[in-house]
Amino acid sequence: MTGWEVVFEGPQFAADVVQASLEAAGIHALTVGSDTAYGPIVQSRVLVPEEEAAAARTIVAETG
């Protein structure tokens, strides 16, 4: 996606936590990926607008 950067890759449940943390900090976040019949272990990515990527990476690192 043009203008967006991936700041997290991991299981869907973790991506949901990251997205919620970013949104709570006022950062726009989008999760790409979804659960399947195999459950919430599918790899998902959290993307943010390029101009918010540095701040988002700091929050992701703190969320750990």
C-alpha positions, 0 to 999 in steps of 0.5 A, a space after each residue: 500500500 502506497 503511503 503506509 509502512 508495516 510496523 508489526 508482523 505476527 499472530 492476529 491476536 498480537 496485531 489486534 493488541 498493537 493496533 489498539 495501542 497505536 490507536 489509543 496513542 492517536 496513530 492511525 493503524 490498519 491490520 491486514 490479515 484475518 483468522 481462518 479455520 485454523 484459529 487466530 495464529 495467522 500472520 497479520 501485519 499492522 500498517 500506519 501512514 508513513 508520517 506516523 511510522 517512527 512514533 508507531 515503531 516506538 510504541 510497538 517496541 514499548 508494547 513488546 
